[in-house]
Amino acid sequence: MAKSDVEIEIRVPVNKVLFGKVRKFLKKSAKFVGKSRDTDKYYNLPIRSFLKTKHPIEYLRIRAGDRGSFITYKYNYLNSKGKKTHADEYESGVENAD
């Protein structure tokens, strides 16, 4: 993602009936532009673990896929109730994921 890009992700729990309605609406009103497949590898630091919490607050990942290969560092911000509110994500392309 470019430095000036902002990604907004909204997650909403739905039941099967509502999911069916959304799927029907999208088939009728939206244009499918394609799909992609990515493979992620997550890394931990030898001096500090990212895995101390159930859902990591930060992580280091290498992703390989149809768009190329990228190394990403992500830091999630939590509110006072421990729910994720937003994240900083730094991503750079790499020539080879291996």
URFEN-V336400 format. One record per helix or strand. SS is the DSSP state (H for helix, E for strand). FROM is the first residue (numbers start at 1). LEN is the number of residues. If there is no record, write none. Layout:
SS;FROM;LEN + SS;FROM;LEN
This chain:
H;16;14 + E;38;6 + E;58;8 + E;68;11 + E;84;11
